[in-house]
């Protein structure tokens, strides 16, 4: 541009990137024909570019140096598991050492200032974490999400209603960019219930003929209830045919029924990495975007790789982030397992089960590991369950732990409470306490209206 500035659109060869990370039919052809050996070779070449950038950041110099790793030691992906992983706490330490951006982004390793997209996490539990994206890696991240939406069945004539948040948070902006840059669908950025009131969101879907909803399942279910309260039938008066978001362990059948049989698709990613994996039309596990992400599943306690089929923490290496904020072995602390059955679509990419819970939110009660997020799908089996819930863990003076599930119910009678308790005991293997609230009664605790991810656990054991 002649004055020391460069534009976002000059940062990469977008046509070459679309060839490297194909979308639509080209993606199906590539993922269906590539061999595991060829895929590994591509992954390895990308990985070494990321390592070269990482060595030029203070963050990795410290992380790897303290582990005794020296430049030249990292020869390829085959030794990835020997490198230390890191998590959000390490990023926050980096920001504390070198505020406000931290020393993990790698901007100073470029000859000229690179194009950078900045967001933060919500900061609900403390100081927001900075999220930085180079133009090239940001757009690859957008392409991967658009790839998934198209894989799941997004059409050029769709009207997409998004309930992802905006402001400084990454989610809503990233999803908007994916849809408008790499699909032909119309995008409505409604945002959270704070940004656009829930009642108004339902009106927007009706007035503009929304056909697809994207966002978190908890709030999408709430919108169906809000529609009914307004006298709008979410089945007859709206035309939602597809829902794509973060179902976690939610009951997709209940979500689908609430919207008249809409097809529901799950996908997984975190703010730092973007999309990691997502369901395809076979809805048989989440396909890892292995041409861009290298995913390990590691034992929660030891950090060592687990056998495919066993549960563990997801540790992600972003193979395309070789410009800003290299991500090599980021421990998400989200739990999954690798699927061992064959892909019904004949695709080479491996699949995971999806989000099974958070290892740093797991509660051990009387020797049993409990993931709070799992309570909702269990209670969905009872017709009185109204959708929202939260768990409380406590410890009495004798050191005995207790676990209580607070659930919204259309009927708060004792037989319903007993039925909820019986469902939970059968699924968990231990008896837990149950308290019932009227629909909407837990909103202040779960913050479903205001948070992208509702609060599911209040742990008072260590106060």
N, C-alpha and C positions, 0 to 999 in steps of 0.2 A: 504493500500500500504506500510505500515511499517515505513514511515518517516514523519508522520503527515499530508501527503497529501491524499486526496481521489479523485477518478476520477468522472467525470460527470456520467459515466455509473453505478457507485455504489450508486448514490444518491437516487434511488427509485427502487421499484419492477415494472418494466415496464409491465410485463404480468398482474399484478394486476390492474395497471392503465388502460390497454386496456379493462379489464373487467368492470371497473368502468365507463369508458367513451368509449363505444363501437363504432366501425366504420362499414361501409358497411351494410350488411343485419342485423347484430346484432344490429346496431343503429335503423334501422326501426322497428325491433321486439320490442326493449325496449321502444322506444318513442311511439309506437302504443299500448302498453299493460299497461304501468304504469298508475296508477290512480293519480289524483291531490293530494289526501291525502298522498299517498306513496311518490310522488315526493317532497312534502313539507317536509316530515319527513327526507328525504335524504338531502335536501337543509339545513334544520335546523342543522343537525349534522355537516355538513361541515362548516356552518357559525360559530358555536361555536368554532371550531378549529381556524378559522381565527381571531375571537375576542381574543382568548387567546394569539395568536402571536402579535396582534395589541397592546394589553396592555403592551407589553414588548418593544415597540418603543417609542422614545421621541415624535414623531409626533402625535400619537394618545393620548398619555398621555396629551399633550397640547390641542389638538382639543377637546377631550371629557371632559377633566378637566375644560376647560373654559366654557363648556356648562352645568357644574354641574353634569356630569355623573361620577360615581365611579365604581371601580371594583366590580363585582357582580350585578350591576344594569341591565346589558344586559343579559336577560334570554333566548332570542330566537328571531327568525326572526319577530315574531308578533310585536315587538317594534322597528323595523328597522327605520320606518319613523320618530320616535321621536329623532333619532340621527342626529347630524349636518352632512350635506354633505360638501364636499370639492371640489376644482377644481384646475386647473393648477396653479393659482396664489398662492394657499397655498403651493403647492409643491415647487414653485420657492422661496417662503419665507423661506421654510425649508432649501433649498440649500444655501440661503444667510446667514442664522443663523449658519449653520454647513457645510461650504463648504469642499470638492467639491461634496460630495455625498448626503448631507442632512441627516435628522434623521428619515426618513420614511421607510428605507429598512429593518431594523430588523436584519442585519447581526450580530450585537453584542449580540443578544439574543440566539445565538447558542453556544453550548459548544466548538465546533471547527469551524474554518472558513468554511462556506458552499461554494459549487460551485455556482458561480454567472456569469451570462451572462450580459454584460453591453452594452447598446446603448444609443443614445441621440436622441432627436427630431432634426429637421433641424436647429433651431435657427434663422430662417429667420427674425423673428421680435424681436430678442434680444438674451439673453444668452440661449444656448441650455438646454433643460430639460434632466436630467439624467433619464434613464430607466434601472432598474435593475430587473433581473429575476433569481429566484432560478432554479436549474436544473430540479427539479420535476415540478414546475409550468410552466417553459418554455416548457417542453415536452408535458404537457397536452395542452397547448396553441397550439402547433404544431399539436397534434392529433385532436383537434377540427376543425382546418382549413382543415386538410386532410379529416376529416369526411365530411365536407361540400362539398369539391371538388368531393368526391366520390358520395355523395348524389345527386349532380347536374349532374353526368354522366361521370366523369373522368374515363378513361379506362386504364388498364395496358399497352396498346400499344400506348398510346398518347405521343406526343412530346409537351411539355409545354414551350411556349415562354413567359418569364416574363419581364415586363417593370417597375418593382418596383426598386427604388433606393437602393444603397448600401452605402459604406462608413460607417460613424458612425450611420446612420439612421437604424432603426429597420426593416422596411418593407421588403426589398429584402431578407435579411438574414432569417427572420422568414418564409417567403413564401417558400424559397428554402428548409429549414429544413423540413417543413411540407410535401412537395412533395417527397423529397428523403428519408425521414425517414419512411413515413407511406403510400406511394403508390409505384407502380412499374413503373410509368411513367418516361420518360426521361425529364430532366429539363435543359433549356437554360436560364442562368441568364444574359440577355442582358442589363438590367438596363434602365436608363433614356437616353434621347437623348444626354446628355453630356458624359455619360459613353460609349455608343455605338451609333455612328451617326445613325440617322433615316434611311438613305439610306442603310447603312450596315445592320440594323436590318431586313429590308425587304429581303435583300439577304440571311440572315441567315435563315429566315422562309422558303424561297423557297428551299435553298440548303439542309436543314436538315428535310424538310417535317413537319414543325410545324402543329399541328392540334388544339391546344388550346392556347389562349392568356389570360394572367392574368395581371391585372393592373388597372389603372384609365382610365375611358372612354374617357376623353378628348384626351389623348395621343394615345390611340388605334385608335380613329377616324382619328387623324393626320397621323398615319402610313398608313392607307388606301389611303389617298390623296398622300402621298409620293410615294407609290407603283405605282399609276397611272402616276405620274410625271416621273417615271423611265421607263415607258412603260411596267410595270408589272401589269397585271390585277389581283386585289385582289380576284376576284371570280374564274376566269379560271386558273390562274397560281399558286394560293396558295390553300391550302386545310384546311382552318380554319373552324372547325365545332362547336366550343364552345368558348365563351368568358365569363370569370368570373372575376368580379372586383367591382368597386364602381361606379355604374351608377347614384346614387343620383337621381336627377330629370331629368336626361338626357333622350332623346327619344331613347328607346332601339330599336324601329323599324328602325330608321335611321342608328343606329350602326350595326344592323343585316344586313340591305340591303348592307351597305358598304363592308361587308365581305361575301356576297353571301348567306345570309340567316342563318348565324351562330346563334346557340341558345345562348342568352345572359342572364346571371344570375347576380343578385345583392347580395352583402353581406356588412355587416357593422361591424366595430370595430374601436378602437383607439389604439395608441401606448401603452398606459398603460395597457389596458385590453386584448388586442388581440381580436379575433373574438367574437362578441356578438350574432349576428343573421345573417341568410342568407336564400336566396330563395332555394326551392327545385324544383323538376321537375314539380310541379303544377304551379309554378310561381304566387302564390297567397299570397303575403306577405312574410316577412322574419321570419323564425322560430327562436325563441330565444333558444339558447343552455342552456335550463333551468336546466340541470343536472350539469352545471358548472357556470352559470351566473344567478344572480338575478337582474332583470331589473325593475326599477320603472319609471313611467312617471309622472313628476311633473309640476305644474303650473309655468310658466316662472317667474311670478312676486312674488308669495307667497311661492313657494317651496313645496306646499301641493299636495298630490296625486290628479290626475284628474280622472274623470270617463273614463272607457275604451271607445275609440272612439274619445276622445278629444285630441287636440295637447298639447304637453308639452316637457320639457327637459328630456333627458334620463339620469337617475342616475343608475350607475352600481355597483354592489357588486360582486367581483370575488370569488366564493365559493371554488375554488381550490388553491388560493394563500395563503397558510398557512405556507410558508417557508420564502420567501423574498418578501418585498414590499406588505404587505396586502392592499387590496383595498376594503374599505367598504364605500359605498355611494359616489362614484366619479361622480361629475356632469360633463358630457361631453359637455354640452351646445349645443348639437345637438338635433334637434327637430324631434319628430315622433308622431304617435298615435298607440294604440293597436287595432288590427283588432278584430271585434266582430263576424264575420261569422265563420262557422265551417271549419275545415281543410278538404280539398278534399281527403287527404291521410289518414285521420283518426288518425292523430298524436295528442298526448296530449299536446305537447309544444305549448305555446301561440305564436302568430305572431304579428309583428309590420308592419307598412306601409312601413318602410324604412326611409332613410334620407330625411327630408323635408326642411332643412335649419339650420342655426346656430342662436340661440337666441341672442348671443353676436355680430352677424353680421346682425341682422334684422334692417331694416330702416323703421321708421314711417314717411310717407310723407302725409301731409294733412289728418291725422287721419287714414291712411291705412297702415297696416303692410306689408312690402315687403321683401321677401327673395331673395337676388340677384341671388342665384343659380337657381331660378325658371325661369329666363329669357330665358335661352337656350331652354328648352323644349317648351316654348311658340313660339319662333321664328322658331323652326324646322318645323312648319306648312307651312312655305313659302319656295318654292324650291330654292330661291336665297340665303338663309342663308348658310354661309360657315362654321359654326360650332363654332367659337370663339367669345367671348363677354366679356365685363367688364362694370360695372356700376359706375357712379359717383354721389355722393350726395354733394350738396353745399347749402350755406345759404347766402342770400344777406343782405345788410345793414339794411333792414327793418325787418329782421328775417324770411323771407319767404324761405322755403326749396324748392329745385328743385332736380329732379332726371333724369339723362340722361343715356340711354343705348347705349353704343358703340358696334356695331356689325359688324363682317366681312360679306361681301356680294359679291356674284359673279356679281352683277349688282348694281352700286351705284347711279342709276337714282332716281330722286325725287319721282316718283310713287312707287318705291320699298320702299323708306324710309317711305312714307305715309302708305303703307301696313303694314310695321313692326309696326309703331305707332298704327295703328288700332288694330292689334292683341294684343298688350300689353294693350291698353285701355280696350278692352273687357275682358281680363283675370284679370286685376288688379282693374278695377273699377275707375281708374283715368287716366288722360292723362299724359304721360311722354315724354321727348324729346328723339330723336333718331339721332345718328350720324353713318354714314356708312364708313367702311374701306374696302380696297381690301383684299382678302384672304392672311393671314400672316401678315397683317398690325398691328395687336394688340399684336403680340408675345412679344414685349419688355415690354408691360404693364401686360399681363396675365402671362407671364413666363411659358407658357405651356411646352416648351422644357426642362426647367430646374427644375421645381417644381413638386412634386408628386400631389399637389392640387393647380391648377391655382388660381391666384388672381381674385376675382370676384367683389370686391368693393373697391373703393377709396372714402373715406369719408372725405371731406374737411370742414365739417360744424363747427368743433370745433377748427380750426386753428386760 
